[in-house]
Amino acid sequence: MSNATAEISPEVKVEDAGPACKRITVTVPAKAVDARLETSFGNLANEAQLPGFRKGKAPRGLLEKRFGESLLQETRSQLLSETYSKAIEDHKLRPVSEPTLAEGSKEPEIARGKAFTFTLEVEVAPDFKLPNTDGIEVQKPMFEITDEHVNGELRRQGYRFGTPERITGPFQPLDRMLCTAKAWKNDEKEPFFNMEKALVVVPDTADQGKGALLGLLVEDLNKHLEGKNVGDTVQITTKAPENHEREDLRGATVRFELKFDDADRITPLDPKTLAERMGLETEEILRAQVRIMLERKRDAEQRGAEREQVSRHLMDAVDFALPARLSQGQITRNLEMARMDMLQRGIEAEQVETRLAEIRHDSEENTKRRLKLFFVLGRLAEEQNISVSEAEVNGRIAGIAAQRGVPAGQIRQELERSGRMNELVLSIREQKVLDRILDKAKFTEIAAEKWNEMETKREAEATAKIKGGKSKKA
């Protein structure tokens, strides 16, 4: 906190503005405003250099005429930033989003001889009591990697390293098209999205027709793409989820127009050629390496299932009010953390995008539960002094790079360029918290088939409960 801020001594009033939301009213006395403006003007007068005058010798009237308005706005911004930060610090608030002007309030203005007053609302971390985390009962799904799993992975790798061939159609599963893509929401005449060379992939047969289209899940995407040709244009309409990270898209009807400009089809490599491409002497060596890789991936998926059980326990054990408005920043952060988690588990980038599209279409109840989990794990990390070292970040980046077959530096650049490095750190921290709880858990082994049946049933019951709740509410 600067000495200048301390001298201001603003009057601060903090009120509840709803669940996990505070209304902050700050008033800077007129004398303090005048003193700050005089200080700012004095600094300007000493440094300003105008034509015809020596540095620091320009007349005050001329300086006020030329720089007066910009000086007022600069001082206004300084007072806003400094006094808001002081209010947050003094009242020990933990903001989870950027502050906004309180509803009904106007943009604060600054003027000589008048007090400077503004009212902001900000979402804050909710207050709650942490649950006991010792001895949680956890089921460990057990399964063996079979030749069928190895063959499936060899097929995927065959497509990954296969030879692309330009085609004109008709399109079939796994064909890749570059499109001129436009998208409109609701009845708006101007598109909110317009992009050349947008990549669209025909869903694989195993995906049962659904796929991601520019971030949104389309259940019957294959019906719109299969059989089409370069030069064709298709219209696809879907509904954006109620919990989309972009508030203007929540619940909107979205109409896509895709014009297929180019396309290619991958001719997959057979296992023998794939082994040669990777510098391995025989197909058997390749199969052995693939099996080891799948076993590691299985272990990661197993750990993921265990962490998910602990997460559900924490979400059920704690009850507190979340901010009434699910902010864009909070939902985006959760999505990006889910992305980091999947990439660390070795899931292919295109599969990640499909899964993220599914998460966007998740229910509001599940979205709120995930936000609740974020706050709980954050508090546990603070209580247990869990942090993330640079070495751990580098290790995760190296792991993601190895799974994708690219240099670690490339992954780091992608994360920094997209602003996702913080989400990677948060994802690692959450995993460390969950793993510490698992160290004290009570494990019971269960067959993977049984586990999958139980999970399918649980998800169906949760979906039915949500739909039933909506019906009763209606």
C-alpha positions in Angstrom: 0.0 0.0 0.0 1.5 3.4 -1.0 1.9 6.3 1.4 -0.3 8.4 -0.9 -3.1 5.9 -0.4 -2.6 5.9 3.4 -2.9 9.8 3.4 -6.2 9.6 1.5 -8.0 7.8 4.3 -11.1 7.0 2.3 -14.4 6.1 3.9 -15.2 2.5 3.0 -18.5 0.7 3.5 -18.8 -3.0 2.7 -22.3 -4.7 2.4 -23.6 -8.0 1.3 -25.0 -7.8 -2.2 -26.1 -11.4 -2.5 -24.5 -14.9 -2.1 -20.7 -14.5 -2.1 -21.0 -11.0 -3.4 -20.0 -7.7 -1.8 -21.0 -4.1 -2.5 -18.1 -1.7 -1.8 -18.8 2.0 -1.5 -15.7 4.2 -1.3 -15.7 7.9 -0.6 -12.6 10.0 -0.9 -13.0 13.4 0.9 -12.9 16.5 -1.2 -9.7 17.8 0.6 -7.9 14.5 -0.3 -9.1 14.8 -3.9 -7.8 18.4 -4.2 -4.5 17.4 -2.5 -4.0 14.5 -5.0 -4.9 16.7 -8.0 -2.5 19.4 -6.8 0.3 16.8 -6.4 -0.4 15.4 -9.9 -0.4 18.9 -11.3 2.8 19.8 -9.5 4.5 16.7 -11.0 3.2 17.7 -14.4 4.4 21.2 -14.1 7.9 20.1 -13.1 8.2 17.7 -16.0 6.2 19.3 -18.9 8.2 20.8 -21.7 6.1 23.0 -24.1 7.4 24.8 -27.2 8.8 28.2 -26.3 9.3 27.4 -22.6 12.0 25.8 -20.6 11.3 22.5 -18.8 9.2 23.2 -15.8 8.6 26.8 -16.7 5.3 26.6 -18.7 2.5 28.8 -17.3 -0.1 27.0 -15.1 -3.0 28.2 -17.1 -1.6 26.9 -20.4 -0.8 23.5 -18.7 -4.4 23.3 -17.3 -5.9 24.1 -20.7 -3.8 21.5 -22.5 -3.6 18.7 -19.9 -6.4 19.4 -17.4 -8.9 16.8 -18.7 -6.3 14.0 -19.1 -4.9 14.9 -15.6 -8.4 14.5 -14.1 -8.9 11.1 -15.7 -5.5 9.9 -14.8 -6.0 10.9 -11.2 -9.5 9.3 -11.3 -8.0 6.0 -12.4 -5.3 6.1 -9.7 -7.9 6.8 -7.0 -10.1 4.0 -8.2 -7.3 1.4 -8.2 -5.6 2.4 -5.0 -8.8 2.8 -2.8 -10.4 -0.4 -4.1 -7.2 -2.3 -3.4 -7.1 -0.8 0.1 -10.7 -1.7 0.7 -10.0 -5.3 -0.3 -6.9 -5.5 1.9 -8.4 -3.9 5.0 -11.6 -6.0 4.9 -9.7 -9.2 4.0 -11.9 -9.9 1.0 -10.9 -12.6 -1.6 -12.3 -11.5 -5.0 -12.8 -14.2 -7.6 -13.8 -11.9 -10.5 -13.2 -8.4 -11.6 -15.4 -5.7 -9.9 -18.3 -4.1 -11.7 -20.2 -0.9 -11.1 -23.1 -1.6 -8.8 -26.5 -1.8 -10.5 -28.0 1.7 -10.7 -24.8 3.5 -10.1 -23.1 5.8 -12.5 -19.5 6.1 -13.6 -17.7 8.0 -10.9 -16.6 11.5 -11.8 -13.8 13.5 -10.3 -13.8 17.3 -9.8 -12.0 19.8 -7.6 -13.8 20.6 -4.4 -16.0 17.5 -4.5 -15.7 14.2 -2.8 -14.9 11.3 -5.1 -17.4 8.4 -4.5 -18.0 5.1 -6.3 -19.8 1.9 -5.6 -18.6 -1.5 -6.9 -19.8 -5.1 -6.6 -17.5 -8.0 -6.6 -17.8 -11.7 -6.3 -15.8 -13.1 -3.5 -14.7 -16.5 -2.3 -17.5 -17.9 -0.1 -16.9 -18.6 3.6 -17.5 -22.2 4.8 -16.2 -24.9 7.2 -13.9 -27.5 5.7 -15.0 -31.2 5.9 -13.0 -34.0 7.4 -11.0 -35.7 4.7 -9.4 -38.6 6.6 -10.3 -42.2 5.7 -12.6 -41.5 2.8 -13.8 -44.8 1.1 -12.6 -45.0 -2.5 -13.1 -47.7 -5.1 -10.2 -48.6 -7.4 -11.3 -49.7 -10.9 -9.2 -52.6 -12.1 -8.7 -53.8 -15.7 -6.1 -55.3 -17.8 -4.8 -54.0 -21.2 -5.8 -56.6 -23.9 -4.7 -57.1 -27.5 -8.0 -55.4 -28.4 -6.8 -52.2 -26.6 -3.4 -52.4 -28.3 -5.1 -52.8 -31.8 -7.3 -49.8 -31.1 -4.3 -47.7 -30.2 -2.4 -48.8 -33.2 -5.4 -47.8 -35.4 -5.4 -44.3 -33.8 -1.7 -43.9 -34.2 -2.0 -45.1 -37.8 -4.3 -42.3 -38.5 -2.2 -39.8 -36.5 0.9 -40.5 -38.6 -0.9 -41.5 -41.8 -0.7 -39.8 -45.2 -3.2 -37.1 -45.9 -4.6 -37.0 -49.4 -6.6 -34.1 -50.8 -10.2 -35.1 -51.7 -13.3 -33.5 -53.0 -15.8 -35.9 -51.4 -18.1 -37.5 -50.6 -17.0 -37.0 -47.0 -16.8 -40.0 -44.6 -15.8 -40.5 -40.9 -12.5 -38.9 -39.9 -12.3 -36.7 -43.0 -11.0 -33.2 -42.2 -12.4 -30.2 -43.9 -11.3 -26.5 -44.0 -14.3 -24.3 -44.1 -15.4 -20.7 -44.4 -17.5 -20.7 -41.2 -20.1 -18.2 -40.0 -22.3 -18.3 -37.0 -25.4 -16.3 -35.9 -27.1 -16.3 -32.6 -30.9 -16.1 -32.2 -32.4 -13.8 -34.8 -29.5 -11.5 -35.2 -28.7 -10.6 -38.8 -24.9 -10.0 -38.3 -22.8 -13.1 -37.5 -20.9 -13.1 -34.3 -18.3 -15.5 -35.7 -16.7 -15.3 -39.2 -13.6 -17.3 -39.9 -11.8 -18.7 -43.0 -10.0 -22.1 -42.8 -11.9 -23.3 -39.8 -11.2 -27.0 -39.2 -14.1 -29.4 -39.0 -13.8 -33.2 -38.6 -16.4 -35.8 -39.4 -17.1 -37.8 -36.2 -15.6 -41.3 -36.0 -18.1 -44.1 -36.1 -17.3 -44.8 -32.4 -18.6 -41.3 -31.5 -22.2 -42.2 -32.5 -22.5 -39.2 -34.7 -21.8 -36.5 -32.2 -18.9 -34.1 -32.4 -17.6 -30.6 -31.6 -18.4 -27.8 -33.9 -16.4 -24.6 -33.1 -16.7 -25.4 -29.4 -20.3 -26.5 -29.3 -21.5 -30.1 -29.1 -23.7 -31.2 -32.0 -25.4 -34.5 -31.3 -26.0 -35.4 -35.1 -23.0 -33.7 -36.6 -22.3 -36.7 -38.9 -25.7 -36.3 -40.6 -24.7 -32.8 -41.7 -21.2 -33.7 -42.9 -21.2 -37.3 -44.3 -21.8 -37.4 -48.1 -21.1 -33.7 -48.7 -18.4 -32.5 -51.1 -16.0 -29.6 -51.4 -17.9 -26.5 -52.6 -21.1 -27.5 -50.7 -22.6 -25.3 -48.1 -24.5 -26.6 -45.1 -26.6 -25.0 -42.4 -26.4 -26.5 -38.8 -28.5 -25.2 -35.9 -27.9 -26.1 -32.3 -28.5 -24.6 -28.9 -25.7 -23.2 -26.8 -25.6 -24.4 -23.2 -27.1 -22.3 -20.4 -23.6 -22.3 -18.7 -21.5 -21.2 -21.6 -18.5 -19.2 -20.6 -19.7 -16.4 -22.9 -22.7 -14.9 -21.2 -24.2 -13.6 -24.5 -24.3 -17.2 -25.8 -26.0 -18.8 -22.8 -29.1 -20.6 -24.0 -28.9 -19.0 -27.4 -30.0 -20.7 -30.6 -26.8 -20.8 -32.8 -27.0 -21.2 -36.6 -23.8 -22.3 -38.4 -23.1 -21.9 -42.1 -20.2 -24.0 -43.4 -18.8 -23.7 -46.9 -16.3 -26.6 -47.6 -13.3 -25.1 -49.3 -10.8 -27.9 -49.0 -10.7 -31.4 -47.5 -8.3 -34.3 -46.9 -8.6 -37.9 -46.0 -6.0 -39.8 -43.9 -4.7 -43.1 -45.2 -3.6 -44.8 -42.0 -0.3 -46.6 -41.6 -0.4 -50.3 -41.0 1.4 -51.5 -37.8 4.5 -52.7 -39.7 5.0 -49.4 -41.5 4.2 -47.5 -38.3 7.0 -49.4 -36.5 9.4 -48.6 -39.3 8.4 -44.9 -39.2 9.2 -44.9 -35.5 12.6 -46.5 -36.0 11.6 -49.8 -34.4 13.0 -53.1 -35.7 9.8 -55.1 -35.5 6.0 -54.8 -35.1 6.2 -56.8 -31.9 8.5 -54.2 -30.3 6.0 -51.5 -31.3 3.1 -53.5 -29.8 5.1 -54.0 -26.6 5.7 -50.3 -26.3 2.1 -49.4 -27.0 1.0 -51.8 -24.3 3.3 -50.1 -21.8 2.0 -46.7 -22.8 -1.6 -47.9 -22.4 -0.8 -49.3 -19.0 0.5 -45.9 -17.9 -2.5 -44.3 -19.4 -4.7 -46.8 -17.6 -3.0 -46.0 -14.3 -3.6 -42.3 -15.0 -7.3 -42.9 -15.7 -7.5 -45.0 -12.6 -6.1 -42.2 -10.5 -8.5 -39.8 -12.2 -11.4 -42.0 -11.2 -10.1 -42.0 -7.6 -9.7 -38.3 -7.6 -13.2 -37.9 -9.0 -14.7 -39.9 -6.1 -12.9 -37.7 -3.6 -14.2 -34.6 -5.5 -17.8 -35.9 -5.3 -17.3 -36.5 -1.5 -16.1 -32.9 -1.0 -18.9 -31.4 -3.1 -21.5 -33.4 -1.1 -19.9 -32.7 2.3 -19.9 -28.9 2.0 -22.8 -26.6 1.4 -22.5 -22.9 0.8 -24.0 -20.2 -1.5 -22.2 -19.4 -4.7 -22.3 -16.1 -6.5 -25.8 -15.7 -8.0 -24.3 -15.0 -11.4 -21.9 -17.6 -12.8 -19.3 -15.2 -14.2 -17.6 -15.7 -17.5 -14.2 -15.8 -15.8 -15.1 -18.5 -13.3 -16.6 -20.8 -16.0 -13.7 -20.2 -18.4 -11.2 -21.0 -15.6 -13.0 -24.3 -14.9 -13.0 -25.3 -18.5 -9.3 -24.5 -19.0 -8.5 -26.5 -15.9 -10.4 -29.4 -17.3 -8.5 -29.0 -20.5 -5.1 -29.1 -18.6 -6.2 -32.2 -16.6 -7.2 -34.1 -19.8 -4.0 -33.2 -21.6 -1.9 -34.3 -18.6 -3.7 -37.7 -18.8 -2.7 -38.2 -22.4 -6.0 -37.5 -24.1 -5.7 -36.4 -27.7 -6.3 -32.8 -28.5 -9.4 -33.4 -30.7 -10.9 -35.6 -28.0 -10.3 -32.9 -25.5 -12.2 -30.4 -27.6 -15.1 -32.8 -27.9 -15.1 -33.4 -24.1 -15.0 -29.6 -23.4 -18.0 -29.2 -25.7 -19.8 -31.8 -23.6 -18.8 -30.0 -20.4 -20.2 -26.7 -21.8 -23.5 -28.5 -22.3 -23.5 -29.8 -18.7 -26.3 -28.9 -16.4 -26.3 -25.8 -14.3 -26.3 -27.9 -11.2 -23.1 -29.8 -12.2 -21.5 -26.5 -13.2 -22.2 -25.1 -9.7 -20.9 -28.2 -8.1 -17.6 -27.9 -10.0 -17.3 -24.2 -8.9 -18.0 -25.3 -5.3 -15.2 -27.9 -5.6 -12.8 -25.2 -6.9 -13.3 -23.1 -3.7 -13.1 -26.2 -1.4 -9.8 -27.4 -3.0 -8.4 -23.9 -2.9 -9.1 -23.6 0.9 -7.6 -27.1 1.5 -4.4 -26.0 -0.4 -4.1 -23.0 1.8 -4.7 -25.0 5.0 -2.2 -27.6 4.0 0.4 -25.2 2.5 0.3 -26.9 -0.8 2.0 -25.0 -3.6 3.4 -25.8 -7.1 7.0 -25.6 -7.9 8.5 -24.6 -11.3 10.0 -28.0 -11.5 6.5 -29.6 -11.3 5.2 -27.3 -14.0 8.1 -28.2 -16.2 7.6 -31.9 -15.6 3.9 -31.6 -16.6 4.7 -29.7 -19.7 7.3 -32.3 -20.6 4.7 -35.0 -20.1 2.2 -33.3 -22.3 4.8 -32.7 -24.9 5.9 -36.4 -24.9 2.3 -37.6 -25.3 1.8 -35.2 -28.3 5.2 -35.9 -29.8 6.3 -32.3 -29.9 9.1 -30.3 -28.1 8.4 -29.1 -24.6 9.2 -25.5 -25.6 6.3 -25.6 -28.1 3.8 -26.6 -25.4 5.1 -23.9 -23.1 4.8 -21.3 -25.8 1.2 -22.4 -26.6 0.2 -22.2 -22.9 1.8 -18.8 -22.4 0.4 -17.4 -25.7 -3.1 -18.6 -24.8 -2.9 -17.4 -21.2 -3.4 -21.0 -19.9 -0.3 -21.3 -17.7 -2.2 -20.3 -14.6 -4.8 -22.9 -15.2 -2.1 -25.6 -15.5 -0.7 -24.5 -12.1 -4.1 -24.6 -10.6 -4.8 -28.0 -12.1 -1.5 -29.4 -10.6 -2.3 -27.9 -7.2 -5.8 -29.5 -7.2 -4.4 -32.9 -8.1 -1.8 -32.6 -5.2 -4.6 -31.7 -2.8 -6.7 -34.7 -3.9 -3.7 -37.0 -3.9 -2.9 -36.0 -0.3 -6.5 -37.0 0.7 -6.1 -40.3 -1.2 -3.0 -41.0 0.8 -5.3 -41.5 3.8 -8.2 -43.1 2.0 -9.6 -46.6 2.4 -9.5 -48.5 -1.0 -11.7 -51.3 -2.3 -10.8 -52.9 -5.6 -13.6 -53.3 -8.2 -13.8 -54.6 -11.7 -13.7 -52.0 -14.4 -16.9 -53.3 -16.0 -18.8 -53.1 -12.7 -17.4 -49.6 -12.1 -18.5 -48.4 -15.6 -22.0 -49.8 -14.9 -22.2 -48.0 -11.6 -21.0 -44.8 -13.2 -23.5 -45.0 -16.0 -26.3 -45.6 -13.5 -25.2 -42.7 -11.3 -25.0 -40.3 -14.3 -28.5 -41.4 -15.4 -29.9 -40.9 -11.9 -28.3 -37.5 -11.7 -29.7 -36.5 -15.1 -33.2 -37.7 -14.1 -33.0 -35.8 -10.9 -32.0 -32.6 -12.7 -34.8 -33.0 -15.3 -37.3 -33.8 -12.5 -36.3 -30.7 -10.6 -36.7 -28.5 -13.7 -40.2 -30.0 -14.3 -41.3 -29.3 -10.7 -39.9 -25.8 -10.9 -41.8 -25.2 -14.1 
